[in-house]
Amino acid sequence: MNRTRRIAVTTVAVLAALAGTPGLAQAQHPAKAEPLTQQADSALPPGWRVTGKGLARELVWRSDRAVPVGDARVEFRAAGRLLGIPKAAKDGHTFRLALRGATPLKDLQVLAAGRRLDASADNTGKKPKNSLKAAQPPAPLPANSVDPGRPGGYRTVTGEYHLDPVKLPGFAQPVEMQAVVVAPTGATGRRPLALFLHGRHPTCFKPGGSEDDVTLEWPCSAGTRPIPSHKGYLKDQKLLASQGYVTVSISANGINGQDGDIEDGGAQARSSLVRQHLAKWADWAAHPGTAPAAVPDAAEADLSRVLLVGHSRGGEGVNRAAMDSLYPPPAAQDGYRGPVRWKIRGTVLIGPTIFGQNPVADVPSTTILPGCDGDVSDLQGEVYVDGTRGVSRGTALHSAVYVVGANHNFFNTEWTPGKSEAPSFDDFWDDPEQRPDPVCSTSARTRLTADQQHQAGATYIAAAARLFVAGDDRVRPLLDGSGRRAPSADPARVLTHAVGARRTGGFLPDAPVKVTGGRLCSALDPDPAVACLDPDATGRSPHFARWWTEKEAGRGAVALKWSAPGATTKVSPPAPVSLSGAKSLALRVFVPPNTTGTPLDVAVTDSSGHRAELGQVKVDGLPGTERTSSYWARELRVPLTAAIRAGLDLRHVKSLELTPRSPSGQAWLMDSWGWAPGTPTARAASLPRVDIGRLTVKEGDSGTLTYHIPVQVSGHGSGKVRFSVLDPDTGQAKDKLVTVRPGSAPIDVPVKVKGDTRFGYDEQYDIVAKAVRGAVIGSYRGGVTAANDDPAPAVTLTPVTDRVTEGGTLTWRISLSEPAEVDILQPMRLLPVTEGAELSTKDVDPQWLTDHAGELPDPERALSLANLWVGTDIPAGTTTADFTVPTVKDQLAEPAESLRLALTDDNAEPLPDHPVLTGTVVDAPQ
């Protein structure tokens, strides 16, 4: 088709032609809407339809089962390309994405954190590979010398406060300032503060009602009450309070109910809310007489020792709060404008999202990864570990804590059936029509109960507090891959790995390394020969979570595959690395799930050519199935004793060798470091901060104007950032590695907007950014949106041939009052006949019926009962298109039969002030 574009980018065009914003939002589902097919495309898959016309044109998917409100973004993709983030209807079944052009709707998929929502699980009855082994939990680890999960010696007191709500940028309704406080009694001196932030969950419920009465709105409507998600961490708060911490868990329903149209999914708003509360605590510490009643009963809080704990999108929110406390965001996007009177010592992130893949490298973190997460199922929180490598000083410890058998919701009792005030659910659901999952079904040996899971979560939150805030290095082995367990978390199997702290050197596959005998692979690439993980692999890897681009530079691994023992893979960095001062060589390696004991010999060579065999490690896979993200790296350590004994120069190690000793297999090396015990004090570097803005302009009626995507750099120093400019037609990215400095314009993407008087769709051109070295990224996505300001043309329907004999073709013409510069899809609906006989499904061509309704003629029924809501495409630059109904001859003597046809809106309702037309079919002469 010919289509005149009114916008051109003078560098590289940006953003997909189908645009959306992160998060679930609210839209009313059309009553009794049936599938709509598009004549310009092949028939859409079941559950999909295209509705509306003009600016109201949307791609709609409806699920047979309700999709619970969660923290993962729901994405529409076509042929692997991200189309956009749809809005969710209140019914929980329907998702809508505004169409912004003529993108082919082929190979449509609905994903949430990499998990298919529009395709049922395998129901063939076939078991996944090693399914029997998958049901076996890992062996228990040795106990650590101290157990942070044991209660401390303080009694605790609980209270609540409700303050005036606050206005946050981009939110129409004020957000509540509400919290529950648990603190020690009898504690002396100022006590460290732990702040909890829950994730994205339904906001309101009807007391005594069912799951159908749970909503995502703000404020709550009459007859409903707010869901107290912030009270779901009382167990964790009481444990910390017994150990001497003041704890506060804040409510964020006002953000959850309004973040559907927010570009970053509400991360900046959550950061603002966290800092609003911290500012209040700083005020109360300075002026105790101003505190609400719940706070004076608590010990005085020490704002120089703050731990932030965030669950799901709350995890991304507290990460952003840590960033904003060190590197202030642009004032226009921030909901807190006051001074920073606190110091964040660390963060705990539970099943977190990280849509921007922008972790704070210089603030220590512990990320809890639930092995049976049914919401953020790709375990993208692994980026809080992997994404910090090489960005800054590298002394902050970033650990990942993989909890086998834990789901997403049960870390919060208000999201747990049998414990919550409002209806709640297990996010890793079992479909009764499918076989149980061998790892994560509630009957599986590896699956934890709600109480077991919550106890494990509380224990590892307390471990992070004791290490990051109290500075007790004895708990570090629970978090840093040293292979120790906290008995109070039993029977949970908890595995860890880490980067940072006293690790030195670094064999990093995302640097320009040379690999022989193996393959340097890419975390994201549509080419299976380049990608690290085969697209047909059973399960997924948290290390390779999707981002905004189809492929991504700078993220990878070293892939090993062998069919005989002894096939050595050598990794050689561009410059020798220093392992000086290290006691061991630590490797993060993963193998396929449900495999055990993969042996790898490890050797290193220095710049002088001296080689030392360090020893052998054995790698076990995690329990996993096609529904889990179990390709996750285990941390393995081999002593450097042999290298020291052989006289290697550990200050200049030029290569690492891995030699498998099993007959065949696969493994992936994420990285390798020199390791020594200890946790150094993490000090934040002075770094530049990058924020991308969004500029929305009207196209105008004439002339051409040039706009520039706004990119702001603040802070101090210089750093390297990778900007990706997204092509609107292909979705592919063009990357540019840029040095950024405060006050500079690091990248210029001019967008030319040509005015006209023809109707068209909004055009959106975007860039995304990711820190590479010495920088932080706040607002990671932005661009220029050129808004159409011309009205849609008027549409009419007129008969061309509305009376035919059997075998003839009924024809109507759809006409526009003037041509548009984009295709117009006009929906129509066949309505029941009010007088006389109606055409049946056997009176029309059977292929036409299948193409337009997805149904067969049998059983015979009135044509209006055959789900015939269809769309006809009027190509850009034209004003007419015909809609036809081919009929068939039969041998029956029948009276005249008819159908009624009406133009409709996107709710399948006839357009007002438009006539309903009739087509008539009579018997052929005998």
Summary of the structure (lengths in Angstrom):
residues: 926
radius of gyration: 30.0
end to end distance: 44.2
largest distance: 105.0
contacts: 3435
relative contact order: 0.12
helix: 14%
strand: 34%
